Amino acid sequence: MSELLTVSEVADILRVDDTTVRRWVKQGALEAVILPHVNERQAYRIKRETLDRVLGDAANQLGGE
């Protein structure tokens, strides 16, 4: 089973704000697991393998492959 990362953890890794990660999830640019929630804010978890794939795709695009 893949490790699940919080929005804050992903934001730290990508060096962006939490709000940006949430926006990417809502836009469908970043796949996430939606957790049941009681609060107003939706709770997300991003699989480590999903983040690794996104980072790998970005590195390939930068490398011109």
Contact map, one row per residue, 1 for C-alpha under 8 A:
11100000000000000000000000000000000000000000000000000000000000000
11110000000000000000000000000000000000000000001110000000000000000
11111000000000000000000000000000000000000000001110000000000000000
01111100000000000000000000000000000000000000111100000000000000000
00111110110000000000000000000000000000000000111100000000000000000
00011111110000000000000000000000000000000001110000000000000000000
00001111111000000100110000000000000000000001110000000000000000000
00000111111100000100000000000000000000000000000000000000000000000
00001111111110000000000000000000000000000000000000000000000000000
00001111111111000000100000000000000000000000010000100000000000000
00000011111111111101100000000000000000000000000000000000000000000
00000001111111111000000000000000000000000000000000000000000000000
00000000111111100000000000000000000000000000000000000000000000000
00000000011111110000000000000000000000000000000000000000000000000
00000000001111111000000000000000000000000000000000000000000000000
00000000001101111101100000000000000000000000000000000000000000000
00000000001100111111100000000000000000000000000000000000000000000
00000011001000011111110000000000000000000000000000000000000000000
00000000000000001111111000000000000000000000000000000000000000000
00000000001000011111111100000000000000000000000000000000000000000
00000010011000011111111110000100000000000000000000000000000000000
00000010000000000111111111000000000000000000000000000000000000000
00000000000000000011111111100000000000000000000000000000000000000
00000000000000000001111111111100000000000000000000000000000000000
00000000000000000000111111111111000000000000000000000000000000000
00000000000000000000011111111000000000000000000000000000000000000
00000000000000000000001111111100000000000000000000000000000000000
00000000000000000000000111111110000000000000000000000000000000000
00000000000000000000000111111110000000000000000000000000000000000
00000000000000000000100110111111000000000000000001000000000000000
00000000000000000000000010011111100000000000010001000000000000000
00000000000000000000000010000111110000000001111000000000000000000
00000000000000000000000000000011111000000001111000000000000000000
00000000000000000000000000000001111100000111100000000000000000000
00000000000000000000000000000000111110000111100000000000000000000
00000000000000000000000000000000011111000110000000000000000000000
00000000000000000000000000000000001111111110000000000000000000000
00000000000000000000000000000000000111110000000000000000000000000
00000000000000000000000000000000000011111100000000000000000000000
00000000000000000000000000000000000011111100000000000000000000000
00000000000000000000000000000000000010111110000000000000000000000
00000000000000000000000000000000011110111111000000000000000000000
00000000000000000000000000000000011110001111100000000000000000000
00000110000000000000000000000001111000000111110000000000000000000
00011110000000000000000000000001111000000011111000000000000000000
00011110010000000000000000000011100000000001111101100000000000000
01111000000000000000000000000001100000000000111111100000000000000
01111000000000000000000000000000000000000000011111110000000000000
01100000000000000000000000000000000000000000001111111000000000000
00000000000000000000000000000110000000000000011111111100000000000
00000000010000000000000000000000000000000000011111111110000000000
00000000000000000000000000000000000000000000000111111111000000000
00000000000000000000000000000000000000000000000011111111100000000
00000000000000000000000000000000000000000000000001111111110000000
00000000000000000000000000000000000000000000000000111111111000000
00000000000000000000000000000000000000000000000000011111111100000
00000000000000000000000000000000000000000000000000001111111110000
00000000000000000000000000000000000000000000000000000111111111000
00000000000000000000000000000000000000000000000000000011111111100
00000000000000000000000000000000000000000000000000000001111111111
00000000000000000000000000000000000000000000000000000000111111111
00000000000000000000000000000000000000000000000000000000011111111
00000000000000000000000000000000000000000000000000000000001111111
00000000000000000000000000000000000000000000000000000000000111111
00000000000000000000000000000000000000000000000000000000000111111
